[in-house]
Amino acid sequence: MERLSGLDSAFLSLESPSMHLHVAIAAVIDPSTAARPYTFDELKAFISRRLMRDAAFRRRVVEVPFRLNHPIWVEDP
């Protein structure tokens, strides 16, 4: 269990359906530079294996009752 920082908590509370405060990335992958033919399924499997190693991708935010403190990160199976 880890508490969100004040800044992270502020960004979370300011986010709404019409104002998104999250970050996204777009990647261009050129399979012609690969040593062997590469499929989309192999790419998905590679990313899945890498994401599961990092705890940040296995957590979710939980609000503290009555919002008495900043939300916390909990492990999400």
C-alpha positions as CSV (number, residue, x, y, z in Angstrom):
1,M,0.0,0.0,0.0
2,E,1.3,3.4,-1.0
3,R,-0.3,6.8,-0.6
4,L,-0.5,9.1,-3.6
5,S,1.5,12.3,-3.3
6,G,-0.3,15.6,-2.9
7,L,0.4,16.5,-6.6
8,D,-0.8,13.1,-7.9
9,S,-3.9,13.4,-5.7
10,A,-4.6,16.9,-7.0
11,F,-4.3,15.7,-10.7
12,L,-6.6,12.9,-9.9
13,S,-9.2,15.1,-8.3
14,L,-9.1,17.6,-11.2
15,E,-9.6,15.0,-13.9
16,S,-13.2,14.8,-15.2
17,P,-14.9,13.3,-18.3
18,S,-14.3,16.5,-20.2
19,M,-10.8,17.3,-18.8
20,H,-8.3,14.4,-19.1
21,L,-5.1,14.8,-17.2
22,H,-3.5,11.4,-18.0
23,V,-0.6,10.8,-20.4
24,A,-0.6,8.5,-23.4
25,I,2.0,7.5,-25.9
26,A,2.0,6.4,-29.6
27,A,4.8,4.2,-30.9
28,V,5.7,3.5,-34.5
29,I,7.2,0.0,-34.9
30,D,8.9,-0.9,-38.1
31,P,9.0,-4.7,-38.5
32,S,11.3,-4.4,-41.5
33,T,14.2,-3.8,-39.1
34,A,13.6,-7.1,-37.1
35,A,16.0,-10.0,-37.5
36,R,13.0,-12.3,-38.3
37,P,9.3,-11.8,-39.3
38,Y,7.4,-10.3,-36.4
39,T,3.7,-10.6,-35.8
40,F,1.3,-8.4,-33.9
41,D,0.6,-11.3,-31.4
42,E,4.3,-11.5,-30.6
43,L,4.3,-7.8,-29.9
44,K,1.3,-8.1,-27.6
45,A,2.9,-11.0,-25.7
46,F,6.2,-9.1,-25.4
47,I,4.4,-6.0,-23.9
48,S,2.3,-8.1,-21.6
49,R,5.4,-9.9,-20.2
50,R,7.1,-6.5,-19.6
51,L,4.1,-4.8,-18.0
52,M,3.5,-7.5,-15.5
53,R,7.0,-7.0,-14.1
54,D,6.4,-3.5,-13.1
55,A,4.2,-3.0,-10.0
56,A,2.9,0.3,-11.3
57,F,0.8,-1.5,-13.9
58,R,-0.7,-3.9,-11.3
59,R,-2.1,-1.3,-9.0
60,R,-5.3,0.8,-8.8
61,V,-6.3,3.9,-6.8
62,V,-8.6,3.5,-3.8
63,E,-10.2,6.5,-2.1
64,V,-9.8,6.9,1.7
65,P,-13.2,6.9,3.5
66,F,-14.6,10.4,3.8
67,R,-11.6,11.7,1.8
68,L,-9.8,12.3,5.0
69,N,-6.4,11.8,3.3
70,H,-4.9,11.3,-0.1
71,P,-6.0,8.1,-2.0
72,I,-3.8,5.0,-1.8
73,W,-2.5,2.5,-4.4
74,V,-3.4,-1.1,-3.8
75,E,-2.4,-4.3,-5.6
76,D,-5.0,-5.3,-8.2
77,P,-5.0,-9.0,-9.0
